[in-house]
Amino acid sequence: MKTYDLTDMAAPGAQYDLILKNGRVVDAELGLDGILDVAIADGKIAAVAADLKGPCYDIIDCTGKLVIPGFVDAHQHCYPATWISLNPDTGGIYNGVPTVVDAGSSGYMTFPDFHDRYITRSVTDVYAMLHLHPIGFAHDPESWDPKEAQKIQTYRVVETVEKYRDRIICLKLRAMEDFIVHKGLQGLDEFLRLCDQCGLPLTLHIGDFFSDRLSDAEVDGFTRGALERLRPGDVIAHAFTGKRGKLFREDGAFDDLIRTAVERGVLLDACVGQTNFSVASLRRAIARGFKPALISSDYGCVSIDGVNNNWGMSLSRFLTVGLSLEDILAMTTINAAKAMRLDDRKGSLRIGREADISVLELHSGQYEFMDRRGGERFSGGELLVPALVVRKGMAYHVIHKGCPPIG
């Protein structure tokens, strides 16, 4: 451990509050990749340069570590009043992630509670997708039975978005079998019009069909129709699922539709989650020239297991399939910020930005991953381990570390 001369560090009028010293700074948005210092003053990025000097209150030695813009986890469940969710700080700041986006755990009936009890009281910076079902994940599965669906008051979606526009950045639809049975592509069209009315993109969850109410042809028909309908900026969550309705089929039947959708600006999110990620689907996609636009965790209380038990493991699996470290860091910082329309404040170490920073270690060894619960196990030689996170200039230690090497 290096030491530094902290003479006068507590003197009034110090130039910096904190300097992260001698880390490998990687910022895809600014094109930075080198050994640099990052200085923070008044909760904002004050300087990024080699061998910064000047009186400061604290110095943290980051030699041998990666220093990057704060991670943006663009798909997480952090409204603890629902069955699926964690506390925002558990999956956020204490997991090495200063900014999270809740993936529709609440709807217009429950979002005010989520906002007042959790969003405003968390250290983690929390944004949200608003679920198009009135109560979101308050029960499972969401019922789209006509008797239930007719109670949905779309004007209240618009009102809720307008009232909380500083926090609601997307609308969310889980196109599970109940939705397809009762509403189908006509329902998707209806909600895309509602997205237009709100001025927000849609995140569409695909996959998850647990009964025989729908044939394979019906499920694939919805996937095909969705690929034809989604607009620039819309996100397909679980784009690399291995379940029925998946995008990347063995026969490549949807490849042309996917390519056309991606070219017009539809974004593929490689959510990990508990059961909705398939490494075989991702390998198939990469072999055909497709990559995720962003990577998110789908972190929640049901996915803290051997599949997805910390952010480092969630990301490290992508090092084993041909994505570079630089790809992964871009997909979880500036790409995620752009997808969630937060790139005016997140995803970069630009001078004057709020000082949200993630510090990582890259370990070498033999590590085992699993693509989903009960799914394929595969190994890799590198593991990303969050070490420290800075939120608005304040440094926090990471609690959820990594997995031990095999053997």
C-alpha positions in Angstrom: 0.0 0.0 0.0 1.4 3.3 -1.0 1.3 6.3 1.3 1.0 9.9 0.5 2.0 13.2 2.1 -1.3 14.6 3.5 0.3 17.7 4.9 -2.3 20.4 5.2 -5.0 18.0 4.1 -7.3 19.3 6.8 -6.5 23.0 6.1 -9.5 25.2 5.4 -10.1 25.8 1.7 -8.6 22.5 0.5 -8.8 22.3 -3.3 -10.2 18.8 -3.3 -12.3 16.7 -0.9 -11.1 13.3 -2.3 -8.6 12.1 -4.9 -8.7 8.5 -6.2 -5.0 8.0 -7.0 -3.2 6.0 -9.7 -6.1 3.8 -10.9 -6.6 2.7 -14.5 -9.4 5.1 -15.5 -11.6 3.8 -18.2 -14.4 6.1 -19.5 -16.0 5.0 -22.8 -17.8 8.3 -23.3 -14.6 10.4 -22.9 -12.3 7.9 -24.6 -10.1 7.6 -21.5 -8.0 4.5 -20.7 -4.9 5.1 -18.7 -3.3 5.5 -15.3 -4.9 8.7 -14.0 -6.1 10.4 -10.8 -9.8 11.5 -10.3 -10.4 14.5 -8.0 -13.7 15.3 -6.3 -14.8 18.6 -4.8 -18.2 19.5 -3.5 -19.6 16.2 -4.6 -18.7 16.7 -8.2 -15.9 15.6 -10.5 -13.2 18.3 -10.3 -10.3 17.0 -12.3 -9.2 13.9 -14.2 -5.4 13.9 -14.9 -2.1 12.2 -14.2 -0.4 12.9 -10.9 -2.8 15.5 -9.6 -1.5 17.6 -6.8 -3.2 20.1 -4.4 -4.4 20.1 -0.8 -7.2 17.7 -0.2 -9.0 16.0 2.7 -8.5 12.4 1.7 -6.6 10.2 -0.8 -7.6 6.7 -1.7 -4.9 4.6 -3.4 -6.4 2.8 -6.4 -3.2 1.3 -7.8 -4.0 -1.9 -9.7 -7.7 -1.1 -9.7 -10.2 0.0 -12.4 -11.8 3.4 -11.8 -14.8 4.0 -14.0 -17.9 6.2 -14.2 -20.5 4.9 -11.7 -22.3 1.8 -12.9 -25.9 2.2 -14.0 -27.9 -1.0 -13.4 -30.7 -0.4 -15.8 -32.9 -3.3 -14.7 -33.3 -4.2 -11.0 -36.2 -4.8 -8.6 -35.9 -2.6 -5.5 -39.4 -1.8 -4.2 -39.4 -4.0 -1.1 -43.1 -3.9 -0.6 -43.3 -6.4 -3.5 -42.4 -10.1 -3.4 -39.6 -9.8 -5.9 -37.6 -6.9 -4.6 -34.5 -5.9 -2.5 -33.9 -2.7 -0.7 -32.3 -0.2 -3.2 -29.1 0.1 -1.2 -28.6 -3.7 -1.1 -28.5 -4.1 -4.8 -27.1 -0.6 -5.3 -24.5 1.2 -3.3 -23.4 -1.8 -1.3 -23.1 -3.8 -4.5 -20.8 -1.3 -6.1 -23.6 0.4 -8.1 -24.4 4.0 -7.4 -27.4 4.2 -9.8 -30.2 1.7 -10.3 -33.4 1.6 -12.3 -36.3 -0.3 -10.8 -37.8 -2.4 -13.6 -41.4 -1.8 -13.0 -41.9 -3.2 -9.6 -44.7 -0.6 -9.0 -47.6 0.7 -11.1 -49.6 3.9 -10.8 -51.4 2.7 -7.6 -48.2 1.8 -5.8 -45.5 4.2 -7.1 -46.2 7.0 -4.7 -45.4 4.6 -1.8 -42.2 3.4 -3.6 -41.2 7.0 -4.1 -41.8 8.3 -0.6 -40.6 5.3 1.4 -37.6 4.2 -0.7 -36.5 6.4 -3.6 -36.2 9.5 -1.5 -34.6 7.7 1.5 -31.9 5.7 -0.3 -28.2 6.5 -0.6 -28.3 4.9 -4.1 -29.7 7.1 -6.8 -33.0 5.3 -7.8 -35.0 5.8 -11.0 -37.9 3.7 -12.1 -39.8 2.2 -14.9 -43.5 2.4 -14.3 -45.3 -0.9 -14.7 -48.3 -0.7 -17.0 -50.3 -2.9 -14.6 -51.8 -0.7 -11.8 -50.1 -2.4 -8.9 -46.9 -3.7 -10.6 -45.4 -6.7 -8.8 -47.7 -6.5 -5.8 -49.0 -10.0 -6.8 -47.7 -12.6 -9.2 -48.4 -13.1 -12.0 -50.0 -9.8 -13.0 -53.5 -10.6 -14.2 -54.6 -9.3 -17.6 -58.0 -11.0 -17.4 -60.6 -8.7 -19.0 -62.4 -8.3 -15.7 -59.1 -7.1 -14.1 -57.7 -5.2 -17.1 -60.8 -3.1 -17.6 -60.1 -1.5 -14.3 -56.8 0.0 -15.6 -57.1 3.7 -16.0 -54.6 4.8 -18.5 -55.1 8.5 -17.7 -53.6 7.7 -14.2 -50.5 6.3 -15.9 -50.1 9.7 -17.6 -50.8 11.6 -14.4 -48.3 9.6 -12.4 -45.6 10.0 -15.0 -46.2 13.8 -15.1 -46.0 14.1 -11.3 -42.8 12.0 -10.9 -41.2 12.7 -14.3 -37.8 13.3 -12.5 -37.8 9.7 -11.4 -40.0 7.7 -13.9 -37.9 7.3 -17.1 -39.5 4.4 -18.9 -42.7 2.3 -19.0 -42.6 -1.5 -18.4 -44.6 -4.3 -19.9 -44.1 -8.0 -19.0 -45.5 -9.8 -22.0 -46.1 -13.0 -20.1 -48.7 -15.6 -21.2 -51.6 -14.0 -19.4 -51.0 -10.7 -21.3 -50.7 -12.5 -24.6 -53.8 -14.6 -24.0 -56.0 -11.7 -23.1 -54.5 -8.7 -24.9 -51.8 -9.8 -27.4 -50.4 -7.6 -30.1 -53.4 -5.3 -29.9 -52.6 -4.7 -26.3 -49.0 -4.0 -27.2 -50.1 -1.4 -29.8 -52.3 0.2 -27.1 -49.4 0.5 -24.7 -47.0 1.8 -27.3 -49.5 4.6 -28.0 -49.6 5.3 -24.3 -45.8 5.5 -24.3 -46.0 8.1 -27.0 -48.5 10.0 -24.9 -46.1 10.0 -22.0 -43.1 10.7 -24.1 -41.2 7.6 -22.7 -39.7 4.5 -24.2 -41.1 1.0 -23.4 -39.1 -1.8 -21.8 -40.7 -5.1 -23.0 -40.1 -8.3 -21.0 -40.2 -11.4 -23.2 -40.2 -15.1 -22.3 -41.8 -16.7 -19.2 -44.5 -19.1 -20.4 -45.4 -21.6 -17.7 -48.4 -23.5 -19.1 -49.8 -24.9 -22.3 -52.3 -22.1 -22.8 -50.2 -20.8 -25.7 -48.8 -22.9 -28.6 -45.2 -22.3 -29.8 -46.7 -20.6 -32.9 -48.7 -18.2 -30.8 -45.7 -17.3 -28.6 -43.4 -16.9 -31.6 -46.1 -14.8 -33.3 -46.0 -12.3 -30.5 -42.2 -12.1 -30.6 -42.3 -11.5 -34.3 -45.0 -8.8 -34.0 -43.1 -7.1 -31.2 -39.9 -6.9 -33.2 -41.9 -5.3 -36.0 -43.5 -2.8 -33.7 -40.9 -1.5 -31.2 -39.6 2.0 -31.8 -36.2 3.6 -31.5 -35.2 3.7 -27.8 -37.5 0.8 -26.8 -35.7 -1.9 -24.8 -36.1 -5.7 -25.1 -35.4 -7.1 -21.6 -34.0 -10.6 -21.4 -33.1 -10.4 -25.0 -30.9 -13.5 -24.6 -33.4 -15.8 -22.9 -33.5 -19.4 -23.8 -37.3 -19.8 -23.2 -40.1 -20.1 -25.7 -40.5 -16.9 -27.6 -36.8 -16.3 -27.6 -35.2 -14.0 -30.1 -32.1 -16.1 -31.0 -33.4 -19.4 -32.3 -31.4 -22.2 -33.5 -32.8 -21.8 -37.0 -32.1 -18.1 -37.1 -35.7 -17.4 -38.1 -35.9 -14.0 -36.4 -32.4 -12.8 -37.3 -33.4 -10.4 -40.1 -36.2 -8.9 -37.9 -33.8 -8.5 -35.0 -31.2 -6.8 -37.3 -33.8 -4.4 -38.7 -35.1 -3.6 -35.2 -31.6 -2.9 -33.9 -30.7 -0.8 -36.9 -33.7 1.4 -36.2 -32.7 1.8 -32.6 -34.3 -1.0 -30.6 -32.0 -1.9 -27.7 -31.1 -5.5 -26.5 -30.6 -5.8 -22.8 -28.7 -8.8 -21.5 -30.6 -9.0 -18.2 -29.2 -11.9 -16.1 -31.8 -12.5 -13.4 -32.7 -15.9 -12.1 -34.1 -17.9 -15.1 -34.1 -15.5 -18.0 -30.6 -15.6 -19.4 -29.1 -18.3 -21.6 -25.4 -18.3 -22.4 -26.1 -20.5 -25.4 -28.5 -17.8 -26.8 -25.8 -15.1 -26.2 -23.1 -17.2 -27.9 -25.5 -17.8 -30.8 -26.2 -14.1 -31.1 -22.5 -13.1 -31.0 -21.7 -15.7 -33.6 -24.3 -14.0 -35.9 -23.0 -10.5 -35.3 -25.3 -9.3 -32.5 -24.2 -7.9 -29.1 -26.1 -6.5 -26.2 -26.6 -2.8 -26.1 -26.5 -2.9 -22.4 -26.1 -5.3 -19.5 -28.2 -5.3 -16.4 -28.7 -7.6 -13.4 -32.4 -8.1 -12.9 -31.3 -8.2 -9.3 -34.0 -9.1 -6.8 -34.6 -11.1 -3.7 -35.3 -14.3 -5.8 -32.1 -14.0 -7.8 -29.6 -13.8 -4.9 -28.2 -17.3 -5.5 -25.5 -19.0 -7.4 -26.8 -17.5 -10.7 -26.6 -13.8 -9.8 -25.4 -13.3 -6.3 -23.5 -10.1 -6.9 -22.8 -7.5 -9.5 -19.3 -8.7 -10.2 -20.4 -12.2 -11.0 -23.2 -10.9 -13.2 -20.7 -9.0 -15.3 -17.8 -11.5 -15.3 -19.8 -14.2 -17.1 -19.8 -11.9 -20.2 -15.9 -12.0 -20.2 -16.2 -15.7 -21.1 -18.3 -15.3 -24.3 -16.2 -12.9 -26.3 -17.1 -9.5 -25.0 -14.1 -7.4 -24.0 -13.7 -5.7 -20.7 -14.1 -2.4 -22.5 -17.3 -3.6 -24.1 -18.7 -4.6 -20.7 -17.8 -1.4 -19.0 -19.4 0.7 -21.8 -22.6 -1.4 -21.7 -22.9 -0.8 -17.9 -22.0 2.9 -17.8 -22.6 5.2 -20.8 -24.7 2.7 -22.8 -27.0 2.0 -19.9 -27.2 5.8 -19.1 -28.2 6.5 -22.7 -30.8 3.7 -22.8 -32.4 5.1 -19.7 -32.1 8.8 -20.9 -29.7 9.6 -18.0 -26.6 10.4 -20.1 -26.9 14.1 -19.3 -25.9 13.2 -15.7 -24.6 9.6 -15.6 -22.1 7.3 -17.4 -19.2 9.7 -17.6 -16.4 11.3 -15.6 -16.9 14.7 -17.2 -15.8 17.7 -15.1 -18.7 19.1 -13.2 -20.8 15.9 -13.1 -22.0 14.5 -9.9 -19.2 12.3 -8.5 -20.6 8.8 -9.0 -17.7 6.4 -9.5 -17.2 2.7 -9.3 -13.8 1.1 -8.3 -13.1 -2.5 -9.3 -10.5 -5.2 -9.0 -9.9 -7.7 -11.8 -8.9 -11.1 -10.3 -7.4 -14.0 -12.2 -8.1 -17.6 -11.5 -10.7 -20.2 -12.5 -14.2 -19.2 -11.7 -17.5 -21.0 -12.3 -20.7 -19.3 -13.5 -24.2 -20.6 -14.2 -26.5 -19.0 -16.8 -29.7 -19.6 -14.9 -31.0 -21.7 -12.0 -30.5 -25.3 -13.0 -28.9 -24.2 -16.3 -25.5 -24.5 -18.0 -22.4 -24.1 -15.9 -19.3 -22.6 -17.5 -16.0 -21.3 -16.3 -13.8 -18.3 -16.9 -10.4 -17.0 -16.0 -11.3 -13.5 -14.8 -13.6 -12.1 -12.1 -14.6 -8.5 -11.7 -14.9 -7.6 -8.0 -16.3 -4.2 -6.9 -14.1 -2.7 -4.2 -15.4 0.8 -3.6 -18.2 3.1 -4.8 -18.5 6.8 -4.7 -21.9 8.5 -4.6 -22.1 12.3 -4.8 -18.5 12.4 -3.6 -18.9 10.1 -0.6 -17.0 6.8 -0.6 -18.7 3.6 0.5 -17.2 0.1 0.9 -18.8 -2.7 -1.1 -20.4 -5.5 0.9 -21.2 -8.0 -1.9 -17.9 -9.2 -3.2 -17.2 -12.1 -5.5 -17.0 -15.8 -5.6 -13.9 -17.9 -4.7 -11.9 -19.5 -7.5 -12.6 -23.2 -8.2 -10.1 -25.5 -6.4 
